[in-house]
Amino acid sequence: MSSVKTLAEPRGVHAFRRGLRALGLALALLPLTVATAQPAAPARTEPSLVQPAAPARAEPSLARDLQEAVIEHPVATRDRTGRAFEGRITVTVYRPEGAGPHPLALVAHGRGGPSERAAPTRQRHEALARYLVNKGFVVAVPTRLGYGPSAAAGDPEHSGGCDALDPGAMARAAADQLQQVAQAAALWPGVDARRWIAVGQSVGGLGVLELATRRAPGLVAVLNFAGGAGRDPSQPPGVSCQPERLAAWWGRPQGTAGAVPTLWLYWANDRFWGPEWPARWVRAWQDGGGQAQWQPLPASGEDGHFGLSRDMNGWVPLAEAFLARHGFTRSGAVERPPASGFAALDDVQALPAGPVARQLYAERFLSAPLPRAFALGPEGASGWARGDWAAGHALGFCQRGRGVRCRLYAVDDEVVWVP
């Protein structure tokens, strides 16, 4: 079998090491750096054109408020030719407060071009994880074989190229690894293995839908965000490689007994798949016996393929309703408080914060277009964001570094702070 090089020995914060050792798993804490000010861009589906190598990205600091930790886990699978792959992959784990037991949410990332897959980084999906942790889930985000530290050892998810697309082989390779991580997570302290969900974006959606066909034990719901395979960058936007092959794969007989409910979310301006084929794919899935709720969404940004991270305001209400029907009734949404009248919006001196937060508020937040939000917390913590999911991102930026609990000070043109 091809061997994937393992990560470096644990280093960094001893408290994280001791806490993770309680899980009985191999650990690899990655180095801490300064947190970025914007959510990380999602991984993209593989272009068939080779791109120049991208510069290495700094490893973001761990989100202390989410008890973010990085572990290793061994996985094994085979590619479309039958070649065996095995290795230890990084898994980013987020936990809610309390001992639990908490249900598990397994998150499957998308697929980038060769240079993106080889970048020495791990998948995090922090904004999505914040939503899921707010709902009470333990969240696991595996960085699968062929990505990040394991990219040099080969690519078990290679689809065969645009002229020989094999979506089934890609789906199996991804799902093998996801299922093995889920089986391990079922043994973690504080995880309720009887109830878990899987969430996937792009090729990750392909992988979690394959888990649904396997009826993995304990899997009760699947959320598919823009799932598919075979982007063709040589064609106009929205034209993919042999989409009929994916329809045939998803339309194979699955049986109806115990089929896992799935939610399919696709945006009208998806530049990978376009609007027509996703609708045909979900019909094929249903014709094969699969349960599916089809949810097309209006155009979002320049490319709706990345709506998971860029249109949370659009999809969160849909996910809330879907998950509530399957027993996950705790809300993960960020509610906007009413205006409090605490101070005038432009009264910078009224902020119950130090000079750094006041400067950020005056120079960045007040000049930002709507929608926008500003959050404050203890120990000098502050954060702001604009655009989609502004209130949620502002709270996340405020809380992540110090691990404190923050509250919204202002949203759009209103102060909502209550002393």
Salt bridges, closest charged atoms under 4 A:
GLU46 OE1 - ARG111 NH2 2.97
GLU46 OE2 - ARG117 NH1 3.96
GLU59 OE2 - ARG122 NE 2.51
ASP65 OD2 - ARG130 NH1 2.56
GLU68 OE2 - ARG122 NH1 2.92
GLU68 OE1 - ARG124 NH2 2.82
GLU72 OE1 - ARG88 NE 3.10
GLU97 OE2 - ARG405 NH2 3.04
GLU116 OE2 - ARG44 NH2 2.61
GLU126 OE1 - ARG124 NH1 2.95
GLU126 OE2 - ARG130 NH2 2.96
GLU126 OE2 - ARG400 NE 3.03
ASP155 OD2 - ARG111 NH2 2.40
ASP155 OD2 - ARG117 NH2 3.51
GLU157 OE1 - ARG111 NH1 3.74
GLU157 OE2 - ARG144 NE 2.52
ASP176 OD1 - ARG214 NH2 2.88
ASP192 OD1 - ARG194 NE 2.96
GLU210 OE2 - ARG214 NE 3.71
GLU210 OE1 - ARG252 NH2 3.04
ASP270 OD2 - HIS305 ND1 2.97
GLU276 OE2 - ARG280 NH1 3.19
GLU320 OE2 - LYS135 NZ 2.93
ASP412 OD2 - ARG336 NH1 2.78
ASP413 OD1 - ARG372 NH2 2.68
GLU414 OE1 - ARG336 NH2 2.75
